[in-house]
Amino acid sequence: MDLKYTDAAPTDAERDAVDGLLGPPPSGWEGAQTRSDEDLRWAKGGAAAAKDRRDQLLPALHAVNDRVGWISEGALDYICRRLTVAPAEAYGVATFYAMFSVRPRPAKVLHVCTDLACAARGSATLCAGLTETFAPAGTATEGAVWQESPCLGLCERAPAALLIQAGEQAPSAGPPLPVPALPARPASEDRESGGGAPGCAAGATTHRPHRTAVIAPATPATLATAIRSPESAPAEPPPETAVPQAGSQDLVLLKRIGTADPGSLDDYRANGGYAALRRAFALGPAGVIREVLDAGLVGRGGAAFPTGRKWEATAQQPDTPHYLVCNADESEPGTFKDRVLMEGDPYALVEAMTVAGYATGAQQGFVYLRGEYPRAYERLSHAMDSARRRGLLGPDVLGQGYAFDIEIRRGAGAYICGEETAIFNSIEGQRGEPRSKPPFPVEKGLFGKPTVVNNVETLVNVLPVLQQGAAAYAATGTGSSTGTKLFCVSGGVSAPGVYELPFGASLRELLELAGPPGDLRAVLLGGAAGGFVRPDELDIPLTFEGTRAAGTTLGSGVVLVLDGSVDLPRILLRIAEFFRDESCGQCVPCRVGTVRQEEALHRIKDRTGAAAADDIALMREVGRAMRDASICGLGQTAWNAVESAIDRLGVYT
């Protein structure tokens, strides 16, 4: 592709997709098909105007990919003209994400998960069967293609697959960006209607509608049927099927899932919704931050940084505006708790973000959502629309004179974008590569302004902090790990799903709830970036300090149970492949080290003892280099699981 504006023209469908997002081109200099006399006399805009539009690059790429299924040279050139972005830079962004393609491919793409939880539940057999009943991976057949995929966040129903059919989106009921004030609508319209893919309203008439379908647990037969006829794919089960404890009186964060209608704002409010926001307005911003500090709430994404300190540091920054980013890009293999929260209790996230924005002085929030979560996108979009119509988002929230709104920005398949500064680059229309720190996000984050980044579970915890009070919240758990924690249990258990337990419960207690296998081999805590524990270590307390003392990590709450049927060397190789694929390539220790680690594991997969000693020594050296010198947590943790398997489980000895 020529890395400059070219004569390649977009198709009508590609042009319509981009114009549907950005509006019609204002002049011949920005993509209009002809240039008027006024255009020839003078050109509007300039560098400042172009910079202000750059953040629409990722949504524009999504618009074309959703409509056509891939991004052609003509489509990319048209996007670049509309946004005044150099095609070389746009090409670098488009090729960064796994869900996009700049080469022709069919409109129907089936993503079959082959990551840890699905591998433990037979994804290799599934792929072999699909090759036999349909076609080999990557081979276009019958207007469709399938490909292996990293974790889809559907681990409780492994093995899993996601089918995406490109096509026309029905007119959205949601607002354009930026969000304007919306006219009031009857309260009866707040009830969610219909289902299906984001933006596809029931009864829409299109030549080929945009569709998504989740097939899980999957078999070769169900996948072959779905890829040939997406409309025949079985309906997704309700979110509460992923919560074995649903309905229990002991639940805090999951208490509404399965008991309140996730599509009804009235139902949410009848079950305690928006009480926390009203208390926040009564306390004032400083009072909210004090409650969060006193409650001892720490981040639930794995780093366990005190949430109140992050909020306080952002609120104190004189530079404005401030921003709030919800990290909903949970791409750690084995993690799916945030997906269940967003699908089963979307209004809780909207309320929690409003509280966080109020406390930190932010008037604009962003949800950076995994591109592989179509139902979460649909549920959150509906919840935000309903909240705007009721005055719970917008220019005057609850009549308190506080303006706050939220946009959803979809990711496109990049694990690295879960890193807090890589999120900023992705939203801003750059490649999703981490930034060097300092400066820290609370000083210079999104668009160079003070920014708070929290994940979904962390934000939703703010609601019980305000509802119960800091002292009551801190009474649950331990001194350093307060409250409850969500655990994503998958693999060889009889009841996989999201479990909520107070901090301090043991791993044994959690597994007894989930039904452990009789031939337990190992448990992976924290996902691919975590570590293994042995069957004789199940009394480890599930706290940040307890797992740290035991030489492992709690991470984001992944608990992957492996029985005797699992090929551990193959699991380790999959972990190495994952980190190699997901490394952004920005820093040498990670870019080279993840490749060397995978190469060594390939060499020793069938060796033990002295035959593997040299490669194990090499991996230790590479692992130390990655841990010490990588820019971000991806490279710093890429060796963790392999190291723990060698040292704790005795693999290759």
N, C-alpha and C positions, 0 to 999 in steps of 0.2 A: 504494500500500500504506500502511495506517495505521502510523505509526511508534510503536506501542505494542502491548501484548498485545491480541490480537483474539479474536473468537469463531470464527475460521477453524480448522477441525479438520483434522489430518493424515489421510491415508488409512491403511488398515491396513498397506500396504506401506511407507509412509514411516515410520510409527511403529515397525514391525519393524526397519527399517534403522537408525534412531537407537538403539533399545533394544539391537540387536545389538552396537553399539559401546560404549554407555555402561552397559548393564545395565538392568534394570527400574527405573522411577522409584521412589525411596524414599518419596515422600509425595505427597499431593495438591497440595502447593505446588510440586512439581517435575515436573509433567506427568502424574501418575496421573489416570485418568479419573474417579475419585471421591475425595472427601476423607473420611477416617475421623474418628471422634470425637476421636481423639488429634490429628489434624491441626488440628481446629478449636480445640483447647485451646491449642496452642502450635506455633510454626514453628521448625524447626531451621535451621542454616546461618548465613547472614548474608554480609556483604561479603567477609570473608576466605575463606570456603568458595567463594564465587562466583568470586573471583579465581583460586583454585587450579584451577578447572575451565575457565577461559577458553581455555586452550591446546587444548582438545578441539573448538573451533569448526570449524577447517578439516577435521579428520577427519570430523566429523559432516556437514558439507556434502558432502564426498566420498561418504559412505555413502548419502545420499539421491540424489545425482546418479548414482552407480553403479547404484542399484537402479531408479530411475524414469526418469532421463534429464534431469530438470530439477528445480528447487527451487520448490515452490509456496508460497503465503502460509501455508497451514496447516502445511507441513513446517517452514518457517522459524520460525514462531511456536512450534512444539513444541520445536525445538532451543533456542530462546531460553528457554523455560520450564525445560527440563532443565538449562541451563547458567547460568541467571540472567543473561542478556545482554540488553541493550536491543535490541529489534528494529531500531531505526534503525542501530545499530552493526553488527548482523549483516547487514543489508541492504547496508551499505557494503562489508563484506568479501565477501559473495557476488557482488556486481556488479563487484568489482575484478578477478576472474580470468576469463580468456577461455574456460576449459573449462566454466564453470558457466553456467547460464541460469536466470533467474527468470521466464521466459515459457514457455508450453507449447511443446514440440517433440517430434518422434518419438523413440522409444527408440534408433534407429540414427542415428548422426552420423558422417559421413565428413569427416575433416580433410585437405584437399588442400594440400600445401605449395606456396607460390608465392614462396618467398624466394630468396636469391641463387643458390645452387647449383642448385636446381630450375628457377629462371628461366632459367639458362644452359643447361639441358638440356631446355627445351621445355615448362615447366609451363603457359604461356599456351595452347599448342595442346591440352594435356591438358584444361584447364578448358573450352575451347571444345567439345572432343569430348564431354566428360561432359554439358555442357549439351544437346548434340544427342541423345545416346543415352539420357539419363536425365531430367534436369530442370535448370532454371537453379539457380544457387547460392541457398540459403536457401529454396527452395520444397519444402515437404513433399510427398513422392510415395511411394506404396507403403510407408508406415510408416517412411520414412527421409528424411534431408536431408543435403546436403553443403555445405561452406563452405570458403572459402580460409583458409589457416593460415600463420602464420610458421614458421620453420625447425623441422622435426621431429627434427633430429639424425640424419637418414638420408642424408646428402649423398653418400656413396659409391655409393648406389643411386638417385640422382635420375633422374627425378622421382618423388616418394614421396607416400604417403598413409597415414593411420592411421584405421581404422574402429573405433568403440567402440559396442557394443550394450549398453544398460543392461539389467539383469536381476538375478536372485537370485544372490548369492554362495553357493558351497558352504561348509559349515563349515570354518573355517580351522584348520590344524594348528598355527599360530603362537599365541603367548600373548596374552592381553589386555594392555592397558596400564594401569598400569605392569607391567613384566614380573616375574612371580613366579619363585621357584625351580621348575624343572621336574623331574619324576621321570625317572630314567634310562631309556633305551630301548635296545633291541638295536642294535648297531652296524650291522646290515644295513639299518636304517631310514634311515641317513644318505645312502643313494643316492637321488637325485631321481627321482621317478616322474611320468610323464605330462608334459603341457605345457599350453599355452593361457594364458588370462588369469590374473592373480593371484587366488588363492583359488578357482579352478575346478578341483576335483579330478575325475579321470576317473571316470565312472560316476555323477556327481551327478544326481539327478532333480529338475528344477525346471521350472516352466512356461515360463520364458524365461531361460536362463542368461546371466550377464554374460560377454561375449566381447570380445576385442580382436583385431585382425588388422592386420598391416603389409603393405601392397601396394607393393612397390618392386623394380625400377623398374615404374612403373604405366603402363597404357594406358587409354584410355576404355573399352574392352571389359572389361578385367580389373576396373576399378573398378565398372562397372555390374553385373557379375556378383557381385562381393563384397558390394556394398551390398544387393542383393536376397537374397543367401544367404551370410551371413558364414561359415558352416561350410565353404563351398566355397573360401574364400580359400586360396591356396597357402601352404605352411608357410614360415616364415622360414628363410633359410640360416643355417648355424652362424656364430658370431662370427669364426672364422678367415678367412672369405671377405672380411672387411673389412681383413685384414692381409696385403698382398701379400708381405711378408717372412716370413710364418709358417714356423716350423721352422728359421730361420737361427740359427746358433750365436752370432751377434753381438748378438742381442737381449738386453736386460736386463729391461725392464718388460713386454715382450710375450712373453717366452720360453715361458710355459706355454700361451699361447693357440694352440690347434690341436694341442698335444701332451699336455695333461692334461685330464681330464674336469672341466668346470666344476661339475658336480653332485656330485662325489665328494670328500669331505674326505680320505679315505685317499689318493686320487690326488694331491691338493694336497700332502699331507705327504711323499709319496714323491718329489715334485719340489722339495724344499727348503722347503716350507711350515712355518711356525712355528719355524724356526731363528732368525729375527730376534727373535722375542718371547722365546725362551729366553736369547739374548744380552742382551736388554734387562734381564731380571731379574738377570742376572749383573752388569751394569754399575751398576744402580740408576738412579733418575730423573735425577740430576745427570749421571751418566756418559752416559746416552742423549743428553741435551741437548748435552753437550760434543762428542759424535761428530757430531751434526747441524750444530753450529756449525763444527767443523773441516772438515766435508765441503763447506761452502760452498753447501749446498742453499738455493735461493730458490724462492718460490712460482711455480707454473706457470700461474696463472690470468691473468697479464698484468702484474701490479704488480711482480713480482720482489722482494718483500720477503723478507729473510732468515728462513727458517723457524725456525732455532734461536733467534733473538732474540725472535720471537713466543712460542715455547714457554717460554723462560726468563722473560719478563715475566709470563706467566700463572702459572707455577709459583711465582713469588715473591709473588703477591698473598695477603695474609692472609685476605681474605674468602672464605668457602666457602658452598656447594659450587662447584667449578669445572666447566665444561662443555666438551665438544668437539663441534663442528659440522662435518660434512663437506658442503661445498658441491658437490652433484651436480646442480645445476640449470643445466647448461651450455646456455644458450639463445642464445649468440652465433651468429648465422648462419654456417654452415660448420663448426661444431665438433661432433665426435662421438667424440673419443678416450675420454672418460670412459665413455660408453655401451659402447664396445667392451671396456674394462677390466672394467666391472661385469658384463657379459654373459659374457665369456670367462674371467675370473679373479676371481670374486667373493670367494673366501676371502682373497685378497691384501688387499682393502680392509678386511675384518673384522680381519685380523691387524694391519694398519698402524694402524687406529684404536685397537686395544687398546694398541699400543706408545705412540701419541701420548697416550692417556688416562693411561697409567702415568707417562709423563714429566712431564706437566703437572698431575697430581693430580686428574684428572677421573674420576669413577665412572660418569658417564652421557654417552653419545654420541648424536648425532642425525645421520642421513643425510637431508639435504633433497634429495629426488629429483624430477627432472622428472616431471610427470604424464603426459608423452607417452612414457615409457619403460616399458611394461608388462613386457617380458621382463627388464629389469634389476631391476625390483621383485620379480619372481618368483624370479630367481636369488639376489638378496641375501637375501630372506626365508628361502629354503631354507638358504642358507649360515649365517645367524645361528641358525636353529633347530638345525642340526647342531652348530654350535660350542657352543651351550648344553648340548646333550645330552652332549657330550664334555668338559665342564668348561673350555672355552676362552673362554666368556663366562659371566657369572653371579657368584655371591657369593665364589668362591674360584678365580680363574683359575690353572690349572696347579698348584693346591695352594700358591700363593705368598702367600695371604692378601690378595690384591688383588681387589677387587670392581669389575667393569665390565660394563656392558651397553649395547646400542645399540637405538634405535628408528628406524624409517623414517617420515619425514613427507613425504607427497607434495605437491608443488606443484600448481598448477592452471592453468598457462599465464600466466606474468607474467615477462618478461625482467628486470624491475627486481629481482626476488627473488634474482637472482644477486649483488646487492650485499650485502656481509656483514652490514650492520645491518638491511637490509630482510628478510633471512632471519629475524632474531630476531623482528621484528614479525609475520611470517607464521606462524612456529611458535607464537607467543604468542596467536594468534587475532585479531590486528589487521590492518588493511590493510597490504600489503607495501610500505611507504614507508620510504626511508632515514632514519636518524637523524643529527642533527648530531654532529660530533666535534670536540673531546673532549666527554665521556669516550670513550676508545677501548675496543674490545671486550675487550682484555686486562684492563681495569679494571672495566667495567660492560657486560656483553654480554647474553646470553640470560638472561631472568628477573632482570636487574640484577646478574648475577654474572660473575666473570672467565671469559672464554670464548676458546677458540682456534677459528679458522675456517680450514680448508685445503680445497683442492679435491681431487678423487680422484687426479689424477696426482701432485700434491705428496705426498700421504700415501703412495702406493705407492712413491715414491722412497725413503722411509725404510727400506724393507726391504733394498735393496742397500747402503745406507749402513752398516747394522749387519752385514750378511753379509760384505761386502768389507772393511769398516773405512774410516774417514774418508779416510785417505791414498790408498788405492787408488781410492775413488770419485772423489776430487778430481783424480786423474791423468787422468781422461777429461774432455774438453771444454776450456774455456779458464779463465784465472785468475778471471774474474768470472762465468762461466756454466759451472758444473761438471756433470758427468754427461751423461746423454742426454736428448733431448727428443722428444716425440711431435708429429708434424705431421699435420694433417687435410687431405689433398690431394683436391680435387674439381674439378669443372668439365670443361674440355676436355682431359683426359688419358686415356691408354689404360688405365691401371691405377689408378683412384682408391682411396683407402683411408687407413689410419693407418700412417705410417712412423715408425720410430725411428732417429734418427741422433745421433751425438755432437754436442754444441754445437761450433760452429766450422765445420761443413760448410757449403758454399755453397748458395744457392738453386738454382744450376745443377745441382749434384750431385743434389739432391733431385728436381728435375724430370726428370733423365735416368733416374732409377729409375722414375718414374711414367709416362714416355712423353709428352713434351710435344707439342702440336699443331704442325703445320708453319707455321701462320699465327698465331703467338702475338701477341696484342694487348696484354695486360697481366696482371699477377698482383696479386691483392688479398691483402695480408698482414694477419693479425689480425682479419679479419671486418669486419662493418659498422662497428665502432669503430676499424678499422685504416686502412691507407693503400695506395695503388696504387704499383707499381713498373713500369718500362718493360722491354721485352725486352733493352735494352742494359745493364741493371742487375742481371743475374742472378748476378753474382759477389759479391753482398752476403753477408757471413758471417751465418749463422743463429745469432746470439747476441743477448742483450738489449742489450749495448753496441754490437754491430755494426750492428744495425738502427737503433738510436737515432742513431748517427753518420751513417747514410745518410738520415736524415730520415723514417723510417717506424717501424713497431713490430712486434715479434714477437707481441705479444698472447698469446692462448691457443693459438697454433699453427695458425691457419687459413691455408691456402694455396689460394686459389680461382683457377684458371687460366682465363682468358678468351681465346677465339680470335676470329678476324675476323668470325665470324657473329653475335657478341653485340652488341646495341644498348646501347652504354655509357650514353647519356643515360637509357635506361629502367632500367638497373641503378642509376644514381644516384637516380632517382626512387623506386625500390623501397626503397633505403636510407633515404631521407627519410621515406617512408610508414611504414617499420618504427619509426623513432625517434618519430615522431608518435604512432603507436598505442601504443607501449610506455612512453612517458613517464607517470609516475605522477601528474603534475599538481600535485605538492606545491609546487614553486618556480616562480616566474614566468619566469625566463630559459629554462628548459627547456620549460615548458608552452606558452609563446607562441612561443619561438624555433624549436622543431621544426615548428610549424605554418607559420610564415613561411618557413622554409627550403623546405618542400614546395611552398608556393604559388609561390615564385620559380622552382623547378625546373619546375613545370608551365608557367609562362609562357614559359620559354626552351628548352623541350625541342626545339623545331624551329628555334631561332635560333642564330646565331653572330656573332662580331665585335662591332661597335658596337651591334647590336640587343640583345645580351645584356649589355652592359657595366654598365648601371644595376643590373640584378638581381644580377649577380655582386658588385658593390660592396655592395649591400644584404646579400647573404648573408655577405660577409666581416665586416661590422659585427655582424650577428646572431650569427655563429659566435664572434667574440671575446667577445661578451656571455655566450653560453652557456658558453664555456670558462672564463671568469673568475668567473662568479657562480652557476653551478649547484651544488646541494647535493652531487651525487654524480657518478660517472663517466659516467652515461648522457648527461646534458646536456653534460658537459665534452668528450666525444668525438664527439658527434653530427655535428659539422661536418668531422671529420678526413678521411673518405673522399672527400667531395665536394671539399674543398679540394685534396687530393692529385691528384684527377682533373683539376681545372682547371689546377693549377700544373705537374704532372709530365707529364700525358698531353695537355694542350692541348685538352681537351674544351671546346666552345663558342667556340673561337677560329677 
